[in-house]
């Protein structure tokens, strides 16, 4: 079988002219290689803010006990290997209690922002207790056990409005499993509640209340709803 050898084709002048006009229209010089695009740099704080609800992207933690918590958790952060950024792994937890609108959620998000500003990395998650129970409730097509394990192991977790969802034996069991794991592994947890401590114990049960008492520092907020506009005197 004879193989044909084809001569390489060259572009005609008309084709070259058309290419030159296209490049000129795009302000491109055919004799100069296009500069490589520089990757956009995003600061850790910007990346954190992008994952936060818009209302809390500028949250500032200024409560003394919250600031103490930030310092303690930041000091406990460890580097996974030499030269790598230190990461939050273990640390204490906070139970922030007060009336609706006292600023508890604002302080919780502000605490996470403060951690990142201090130079440590943190994998975190935030949820309301009601949303958490909705996500974990068994339903077709959902792996609620896997979701519970994921939330339980998250290095830093915000649980907002503990006690706001309707109480039940299932809610108490799920809360126990979640809090017990975070208690055993000393994973920092920021919990907010509108309930008084005696009411919280009745809601979550003695086992959860006992662990919360050991793993958290209780932070009492001023009994003022900051969301309500103050009337002029």
GUTOR-777135 format. One record per residue (C-alpha): residue in three letters; x, y, z. Coordinates in steps of 0.001 Angstrom, whole numbers, plus 500000, padded with zeros to 6 digits. Each point is the difference from the previous one (the first is absolute). Example, Ala and Ser with C-alpha at 12.3 -4.5 7.8 and 13.67 -1.06 7.14 Angstrom:
ala512300495500507800/ser501370503440499340/
//
This chain:
unk500000500000500000/unk501423503331498957/unk499885502856502490/unk499322503470498712/unk502152502827501230/unk498177503300500178/unk501829503274499928/unk499114502316502876/unk497556502687498981/unk500764503645500509/unk497503502703500748/unk499202502256497116/unk500463503736500171/unk496238500505500222/unk499766497786503075/unk502936501721501641/unk498460503398499330/unk496712498917501564/unk501783498697503106/unk501960503241500300/unk496782502041499834/unk498371497840502706/unk502987500375502300/unk500139503736499402/unk496301500332500816/unk500710498310503324/unk503034502180500697/unk502292496989499787/unk503469500085498553/unk500657496747498082/unk503705500272500771/unk499544500233503777/unk498841497143502183/unk496902500739502081/unk500923500697503626/unk499003497314502468/unk497069501016502175/unk500997500562503600/unk497939497929502437/unk497605502033502087/unk501026500034503627/unk497298499788502644/unk500866500644503620/unk498919497438502626/unk497635502592501498/unk498379500643496608/unk499591496272499446/unk498438499663503457/unk497616502908499444/unk498821498506496709/unk498669496997501926/unk498175502072502611/unk496460501376499889/unk500193503600498701/unk498706501376503310/unk503007498662501902/unk502838500530497515/unk501208503029501937/unk499198498621503462/unk502422501077502705/unk500532498062503232/unk500535502399502896/unk498586498181503017/unk502887499396502471/unk499196496312500512/unk499659499438496273/unk503375501656499399/unk501541497791502689/unk498590496962498213/unk501503501158496690/unk503444500369501555/unk499837496576501649/unk498895498217496831/unk502582501850497881/unk502793499054502402/unk498927496341499843/unk500115499938496171/unk502620497670498548/unk501805499752496669/unk499365496764498040/unk503576500110498708/unk503036502263500132/unk499397503359498372/unk496250499480499610/unk497417502350501448/unk498856499067503498/unk496498498503500126/unk497324499920502690/unk499728496437501282/unk498882499948503641/unk499005502525502620/unk497327501186502416/unk496412500875499151/unk497614502828500840/unk496330499984500963/unk498650503486499304/unk496667500669501668/unk497715503005499895/unk496726501358498685/unk499122500101496313/unk502019502697498233/unk502683500351502700/unk502800499575497447/unk500968496375500628/unk500061498932496348/unk501922503143499047/unk502666499165502588/unk500206496372498804/unk500697500962496385/unk502291502778501166/unk501992497454502004/unk500624497902496884/unk501088503098498074/unk502315500955502864/unk501599496556499908/unk500806500355496313/unk501295503531500558/unk502374498596502625/unk501670497943497271/unk498649496501500609/unk498046497865497584/unk496648498552500960/unk497550497576498430/unk496640500989501387/unk496277499682499590/unk497021501978501270/unk496394498910500339/unk496936500747502042/unk498851497144502200/unk496698499874498089/unk501774499702496630/unk502348497386501414/unk497130497779501132/unk498270500457496642/unk503167498877498189/unk500461496995502274/unk496409498776499990/unk499864496643498172/unk498457500248496542/unk500235498111496699/unk503182500680498025/unk501860501620502917/unk502772498492502107/unk499227501615503334/unk502600497930501850/unk502742501208497702/unk498828503592500376/unk500019499686503791/unk503549498606499899/unk501134502887497771/unk498537502650502301/unk501292498250503112/unk503586499944498690/unk500156503565498672/unk502955501761501718/unk497894503058500888/unk496209500031500180/unk497465502760500661/unk496633498743501273/unk497642502959500056/unk496745500137501978/unk500303496727501897/unk496598499431501566/unk497997501760497279/unk498849496784498285/unk497164497887501371/unk501232497581502665/unk499598496253499514/unk501773496762500919/unk501584499941496518/unk501300503587500369/unk501460499159503410/unk501711496870498631/unk501513501794496982/unk501172502883502185/unk501629497563502392/unk501845498149497227/unk501257503264498512/unk501071501642503260/unk501471496788501416/unk502374499577497065/unk501116503614500113/unk500438499693503764/unk502134496844499685/unk502236501451497269/unk500176503485501531/unk498812501693496819/unk499280503723500453/unk496295500755499760/unk498196503340500162/unk496436499548501235/unk497387502718500357/unk496706499635501858/unk497144502154501198/unk499170497552502796/unk500853500352503660/unk502290497216501202/unk497196498184501846/unk497838500077496872/unk502916498851497832/unk500553496993502268/unk496323499054499666/unk500279500360496220/unk503229498068499283/unk499913497572502938/unk502384499411502887/unk502706498215497970/unk500397502847497501/unk499693502677502688/unk502757498314502019/unk502372499936497021/unk499215503590499083/unk500778501062503563/unk503444498362499752/unk500981500900496435/unk498748503599499800/unk500509503337501672/unk496630501656500492/unk499779503550498664/unk497089502106501231/unk498839502768497673/unk498296503213500955/unk496237499581500153/unk499399502464497149/unk498679499267496512/unk502448501933497818/unk497933499327496868/unk497201502263501164/unk500446503689499170/unk500311502046503162/unk497349502640500405/unk501199503522500606/unk499504501175503571/
//
